[in-house]
Amino acid sequence: MSEVCFVCGRRANRQCPADSVLEHGSQSAAGASLRWICSQCCGRGRRRTINCPDNCPHFRTGARAALLKLAELSQDLDFEIRNGEVLHNLRLAVSRVRRSRLPDLKDSEVRQAFTNAADTMRTRSSGLIFDFRSPDPRVQMLGDALLSVATLHERGEKQMAKTDAADLVKCLKYLERQAAAAKKQERGDTEFLELIVQSVSREYLVREPEGLVEGRLRLKPEIGRQRTSVGSCRAEKDRGKRTQTDIQASE
Ligand SMILES: [Zn+2]
């Protein structure tokens, strides 16, 4: 067997289930068939040039690793676990803006947008209405996207987990701290964004009326249960009982 990578033409060792891949700047549909890809191109293109589906095992492994790296940046795994849904949805908002409108987004712009959204949310939680706007339209666009997700959570709309404004401020500040920590590592000006993009599922995490959670992205497959996928749409029966065991750092 000598399968070749559809990206680079070298020997391939895994199959890519993505239905669309950006190749040389153009979108091409792969149809229903899996294509062979090498591990380097898989890792490099993940959620950047390759539109990975949530159920790809290679994406899931990468997503857990990205989430762990993010948690390491802030040194607060407990906060990451407790606020997983809100953090995921805020990150997905960033990911979507980058994908659809600002492909050349930088970490510094994301950090500023987190700051502005946190400040706006904080004044709101104290009963005032004042939007911290940015003179930079790109930062403002991202800040608006973050605030609209935060507002859905605050109001519990569109089945998003109802969350106090004060807690949303903490989440935005937490993300800002991660951005700051990533900058200190000096690994380029999009390192933090790459982790964000690779850590999220395609859809917002929502609560069903009976308390089920869809699309949850887990750091580690649950043990002793059938459910092992990241971003799957299976029901979660033990909401509110998430503990440290769900998010082991040993992966
Ligand atoms: Zn390759």
Residues whose N, C-alpha, C, O or C-beta is under 5 A from the ligand:
A	BS01	ZN	C5 V7 C8 G9 C38 C41
